[in-house]
């Protein structure tokens, strides 16, 4: 049994649980569906004070914005994108087409086909997430998506140059400066000036997540992302300063971001408690991180690594760091997580920005049934079948009998035709 050294002040909020958010999103989607560009422009003006002649950047505008980004930033973007591309290409190589003769004359197969078009939503606001462009645009392109639209809100009344540069260098075919529910609706439904896409990916705030939820089915989506989460599993070998820094590194995302420590060491638990407070004293984002730690932070002391693994799988968090003597033991034991960071040298920030794995990951317990964004999300695994005449006669006799058990007479007669020929 675990003992709790620090409990969260508030329970976790259910994903999509706010009726006001649902209602607002539904009304915006309805307006965009019925009035198209006019509605998109009105909402963009209201929420972002953004009314450009066109939401789509021209090649000249893209060139100008990319040229305004400092060379070191461009170099770093290229480095990060190389890592994402390299890992995505290795992932794609694991997905091969299949063709097999299951019976004499019966050929079955599958192919992995990319969706024709996708949109990558890159959040803005206080934290313009440049790295989301790497994660979503590059992954789609490696999968073979022909048309990739990248979309991000304006920042301070202008197009965010670094984000645009990342989108362009990642290979986006179109770049829109447009944010919020109106952007998601326009990309899913299409308007007079924005062609719809088949698949929509990327993180966002509660309104963006709810828009994706309501539009799923009209368009494919990657997953429904809630507040970011971090779980640190640690033993007596862990450094309190590092554990505290990593907890706060995710807590600064937002006031509802859970940050949890599971440890086999009560001494470490007590040390981390003090270390978090010390680091908050001079953290520039303490206004957010301190609220997240107060309301969603938690420290539990467990009796064993086995108990830590069980509790970790019950939490099913987005990010799980392992600061233990044998971190790879957890690689073999854990089942439910978005991404796993093994050893004290590997922080979540690496995965968020630079190392090459994708940072668009399941939250709110969704790691129980899905992983994060990867090339496979942009691929449809479709099957095919082919029969020789002799095989068709043999299969047809069995299939006709099966159809009649289910009272599908017309089905059965399609089989009879082939048997009788």
C-alpha positions in Angstrom: 0.0 0.0 0.0 1.2 3.5 -0.8 1.2 6.4 1.6 0.5 9.9 0.3 2.9 12.7 1.3 1.2 15.3 -0.8 -2.3 15.1 -2.2 -3.7 17.2 -5.1 -5.9 20.0 -3.8 -8.4 19.3 -6.7 -9.5 16.1 -8.4 -8.6 15.7 -12.1 -11.1 17.4 -14.4 -12.8 15.0 -16.8 -11.8 15.6 -20.4 -14.6 17.3 -22.3 -16.6 17.7 -19.2 -17.4 21.4 -19.4 -20.9 22.0 -20.8 -20.1 25.6 -21.6 -17.2 24.6 -23.7 -19.3 22.0 -25.5 -22.0 24.5 -26.2 -19.6 27.2 -27.4 -17.8 24.8 -29.7 -21.1 23.5 -31.2 -22.3 26.9 -32.0 -19.0 27.9 -33.8 -19.0 24.7 -35.8 -22.6 25.3 -36.8 -21.8 28.8 -38.0 -18.7 27.7 -40.0 -20.8 24.9 -41.5 -23.5 27.2 -42.7 -21.7 30.5 -43.4 -18.2 29.3 -44.3 -15.5 32.0 -44.7 -17.7 34.8 -43.3 -18.1 32.9 -40.0 -14.4 32.0 -39.8 -13.4 35.6 -40.4 -15.8 36.9 -37.7 -14.6 34.5 -35.1 -10.9 35.2 -35.9 -11.6 38.9 -35.5 -13.4 38.4 -32.2 -11.0 35.9 -30.6 -7.6 36.8 -32.1 -8.2 40.3 -33.6 -6.9 38.8 -36.8 -8.5 39.7 -40.2 -5.9 39.4 -42.9 -6.8 39.5 -46.6 -6.1 35.8 -46.7 -5.5 33.3 -43.9 -3.3 31.3 -46.2 0.3 32.6 -46.4 1.6 33.2 -49.9 5.1 31.8 -50.9 6.5 35.4 -50.7 5.1 35.8 -47.1 6.5 32.5 -46.1 9.9 33.4 -47.5 9.9 36.8 -45.7 8.9 35.2 -42.4 11.5 32.4 -42.6 14.1 35.0 -43.5 13.4 37.0 -40.4 14.2 34.1 -38.1 17.7 34.2 -36.5 20.1 31.7 -38.1 20.7 29.8 -34.9 17.0 29.2 -34.5 16.8 27.9 -38.1 19.8 25.6 -37.4 18.2 24.3 -34.2 14.9 23.7 -36.0 16.7 21.8 -38.7 18.5 19.7 -36.1 15.3 18.8 -34.2 13.5 18.0 -37.5 16.3 15.7 -38.6 15.8 13.7 -35.4 12.0 13.5 -35.9 12.3 12.6 -39.5 14.9 9.9 -38.9 12.8 8.2 -36.2 9.6 8.5 -38.3 11.3 6.9 -41.3 12.5 4.0 -39.2 8.9 3.6 -37.9 7.6 3.6 -41.5 10.1 0.9 -42.4 8.5 -1.5 -39.9 5.1 -1.3 -41.8 5.2 -3.6 -44.8 2.6 -4.7 -47.2 1.4 -8.3 -47.1 0.2 -10.9 -49.6 -0.3 -14.5 -48.7 -2.0 -17.6 -50.3 -4.0 -18.9 -47.4 -5.5 -21.8 -49.4 -4.8 -23.0 -52.9 -6.0 -20.3 -55.2 -7.0 -17.9 -52.4 -4.8 -14.8 -52.2 -5.3 -12.3 -49.4 -3.3 -9.1 -48.7 -3.1 -5.8 -47.1 -1.6 -2.4 -48.1 -0.7 0.6 -45.9 -2.0 3.6 -47.8 -1.6 7.2 -46.6 -4.6 9.5 -46.3 -4.7 12.0 -49.1 -4.7 15.1 -47.0 -4.1 16.1 -43.4 -4.0 19.2 -41.2 -1.5 19.9 -38.4 -2.7 22.3 -35.8 0.1 24.0 -33.9 -1.0 25.8 -30.7 0.0 29.4 -30.0 -0.8 31.6 -27.0 1.6 31.9 -24.1 3.6 28.9 -25.3 3.8 28.9 -29.2 4.6 25.3 -29.6 7.1 25.4 -32.5 8.0 21.7 -32.0 4.4 20.6 -32.8 5.1 21.5 -36.4 8.0 19.0 -36.4 5.9 16.3 -34.8 2.8 16.6 -37.0 4.0 17.8 -40.4 7.1 15.7 -40.8 5.3 12.6 -39.6 2.6 13.1 -42.1 5.0 13.6 -44.9 7.1 10.5 -44.0 3.9 8.5 -44.1 3.3 9.8 -47.7 0.5 12.3 -47.2 0.3 14.3 -50.4 -1.3 17.5 -49.0 -0.4 18.7 -45.6 -1.9 21.9 -44.3 -0.2 23.5 -41.3 -2.3 25.9 -39.2 -1.4 28.1 -36.2 -2.9 31.2 -34.5 -1.4 34.6 -34.8 0.9 35.8 -32.1 0.6 39.4 -30.9 -1.3 40.3 -34.0 1.2 38.8 -36.4 2.2 35.5 -38.0 4.6 33.7 -35.6 7.8 33.6 -37.7 9.6 30.7 -35.9 6.5 28.5 -36.1 6.0 29.3 -39.8 9.7 28.5 -40.4 9.3 25.2 -38.7 6.1 24.4 -40.7 7.8 25.4 -44.0 11.0 23.4 -43.3 9.0 20.4 -42.2 7.4 20.3 -45.7 3.9 21.8 -45.2 2.1 22.4 -48.5 -0.1 25.1 -47.2 0.3 27.4 -44.1 -2.7 29.1 -42.5 -2.5 31.7 -39.8 -5.7 30.9 -38.1 -6.5 29.6 -34.6 -9.1 28.0 -32.3 -12.3 26.2 -33.0 -12.9 28.2 -36.2 -9.7 26.8 -37.6 -10.5 23.2 -36.7 -14.0 23.6 -38.2 -12.8 25.2 -41.4 -10.2 22.4 -41.9 -12.7 19.6 -41.2 -15.7 21.0 -43.1 -14.1 23.2 -45.7 -15.1 26.7 -46.7 -15.0 28.8 -49.9 -11.3 29.4 -49.5 -10.1 26.4 -47.4 -10.4 22.9 -48.8 -11.3 20.2 -46.2 -8.8 17.6 -45.1 -9.2 13.9 -44.4 -7.3 13.8 -41.1 -6.6 16.4 -38.4 -3.9 16.2 -35.8 -2.3 18.3 -33.1 -2.7 19.4 -29.5 -4.7 22.5 -28.3 -6.7 23.9 -25.5 -10.0 22.6 -24.2 -11.9 24.2 -27.1 -9.7 22.8 -29.8 -10.0 19.3 -28.2 -13.8 19.6 -28.0 -13.9 20.7 -31.6 -12.0 17.6 -32.6 -14.3 15.5 -30.6 -17.4 16.9 -32.2 -16.0 16.7 -35.7 -14.7 13.2 -35.4 -16.4 11.1 -38.1 -16.5 14.1 -40.5 -12.8 14.0 -40.3 -10.3 11.6 -38.8 -8.4 12.7 -35.7 -5.2 11.6 -33.9 -6.5 11.7 -30.3 -8.2 13.9 -27.8 -5.5 15.6 -25.8 -6.2 17.1 -22.3 -3.8 18.8 -19.9 -0.2 17.5 -20.1 0.8 14.9 -17.4 4.0 13.8 -15.9 4.7 10.8 -13.6 8.2 10.4 -12.1 9.1 7.0 -10.7 12.1 7.2 -8.4 14.1 5.3 -5.8 16.8 6.3 -3.3 19.3 6.8 -6.2 17.4 9.7 -7.6 18.5 13.4 -7.2 15.8 15.5 -5.6 16.8 18.6 -7.6 16.4 16.8 -10.9 13.1 15.1 -9.9 11.6 18.5 -8.8 12.8 20.2 -11.9 11.2 17.6 -14.1 7.9 17.8 -12.3 7.8 21.6 -12.6 8.9 21.3 -16.2 5.5 19.9 -17.1 3.5 21.7 -14.4 4.3 25.0 -16.2 2.2 23.9 -19.1 -1.0 24.9 -17.3 -2.8 25.1 -14.0 -4.6 21.8 -14.6 -1.5 19.7 -15.5 -1.0 16.8 -13.1 2.5 16.2 -11.8 3.0 13.0 -9.7 6.0 11.4 -7.9 5.9 7.7 -7.1 8.9 6.7 -5.0 10.2 3.9 -2.9 12.1 6.3 -0.7 10.4 8.4 1.9 13.6 10.4 2.3 13.5 11.4 -1.4 9.8 12.3 -1.1 10.5 14.7 1.7 13.5 16.2 -0.1 11.5 16.7 -3.4 8.8 18.5 -1.4 11.2 21.1 -0.2 13.1 21.3 -3.6 9.9 22.1 -5.5 9.2 25.0 -3.2 12.8 26.3 -3.6 12.7 26.1 -7.4 9.3 27.8 -7.6 10.7 30.8 -5.7 12.6 32.0 -8.8 10.8 30.2 -11.7 9.6 32.7 -14.3 6.5 30.6 -14.9 5.7 30.0 -11.3 2.4 31.8 -11.7 1.2 28.7 -13.6 3.5 25.9 -12.3 2.7 26.7 -8.6 -1.0 26.4 -9.2 -0.6 23.1 -11.0 1.6 21.8 -8.2 -0.8 23.0 -5.6 -3.9 21.7 -7.3 -2.7 18.6 -9.2 0.7 17.8 -7.7 1.0 14.5 -5.7 3.8 12.6 -4.0 3.2 8.9 -3.0 5.6 6.6 -1.2 5.3 3.0 -2.3 6.6 -0.2 -0.7 8.3 -1.7 -3.8 9.1 -1.3 -7.4 6.3 -3.8 -8.2 3.8 -1.6 -6.4 5.1 1.5 -8.3 4.6 -0.3 -11.6 1.0 -1.3 -10.7 0.2 2.3 -9.7 1.8 3.7 -12.8 -0.2 1.5 -15.1 -3.4 2.6 -13.2 -2.5 6.2 -13.8 -1.7 5.6 -17.5 0.0 9.0 -17.7 1.2 10.8 -20.9 4.8 11.1 -19.8 6.6 8.7 -17.4 10.1 9.3 -16.2 12.1 6.6 -14.4 14.8 7.7 -12.0 15.9 4.4 -10.5 18.9 2.1 -10.2 17.5 -0.2 -13.0 15.2 1.9 -15.2 15.0 -0.7 -17.9 13.2 -3.0 -15.5 10.2 -0.6 -15.9 10.5 -0.8 -19.7 9.6 -4.5 -19.4 7.0 -4.1 -16.7 4.9 -1.0 -17.7 2.0 -1.2 -20.2 0.1 2.0 -20.0 2.0 5.2 -20.9 2.2 7.7 -23.7 6.0 7.9 -23.8 8.7 6.5 -21.4 11.8 8.3 -20.4 14.4 6.0 -19.0 17.1 7.1 -16.6 18.0 10.5 -15.1 19.7 11.7 -18.2 16.5 11.6 -20.2 14.0 14.4 -19.5 10.5 14.8 -20.9 11.6 18.1 -22.5 13.9 16.1 -24.8 10.9 14.2 -26.2 8.8 17.4 -26.3 11.3 19.3 -28.5 14.3 17.6 -29.8 15.2 13.9 -29.5 12.9 12.5 -32.3 10.0 10.7 -30.6 6.6 12.3 -31.1 5.2 14.6 -28.4 1.6 14.4 -29.4 0.6 11.8 -26.8 -2.5 10.3 -25.0 -3.7 11.9 -21.8 -6.5 11.4 -19.3 -6.0 7.7 -19.2 -6.2 7.2 -22.9 -2.8 5.4 -22.8 -4.8 2.4 -21.7 -5.9 1.9 -25.3 -3.8 4.0 -27.6 -0.4 5.3 -28.3 0.7 8.7 -29.5 1.0 10.2 -33.0 3.3 8.3 -35.4 3.4 7.5 -39.1 0.9 4.7 -38.6 -1.8 7.2 -37.7 -1.7 8.6 -41.2 -1.9 5.2 -42.8 -5.0 3.2 -43.6 -4.4 -0.6 -43.6 -6.7 -1.8 -46.3 -7.2 -5.4 -47.4 -7.8 -7.2 -50.7 -8.7 -10.7 -51.8 -8.6 -12.7 -55.0 -9.8 -16.2 -55.9 -9.1 -18.6 -58.7 -12.2 -20.4 -60.2 -11.6 -23.6 -58.3 -11.0 -21.8 -55.0 -14.2 -19.7 -55.6 -16.3 -22.8 -56.0 -14.9 -24.3 -52.8 -15.3 -21.1 -50.8 -18.7 -20.3 -52.3 -20.3 -23.6 -51.1 -19.3 -22.8 -47.5 -20.2 -19.1 -47.8 -23.6 -19.7 -49.2 -24.5 -21.9 -46.3 -23.3 -19.3 -43.8 -25.3 -16.6 -45.6 -28.5 -18.6 -45.3 -27.9 -19.2 -41.6 -28.1 -15.4 -41.3 -31.1 -15.2 -43.6 -29.1 -13.2 -46.3 -30.5 -14.9 -49.4 -29.3 -12.4 -51.9 -25.8 -12.8 -50.4 -26.1 -16.6 -50.8 -27.1 -16.3 -54.4 -23.9 -14.4 -55.3 -22.1 -17.4 -54.0 -24.3 -19.9 -55.8 -23.6 -18.1 -59.1 -19.9 -18.7 -58.7 -20.3 -22.3 -57.5 -22.6 -23.2 -60.4 -20.4 -21.7 -63.1 
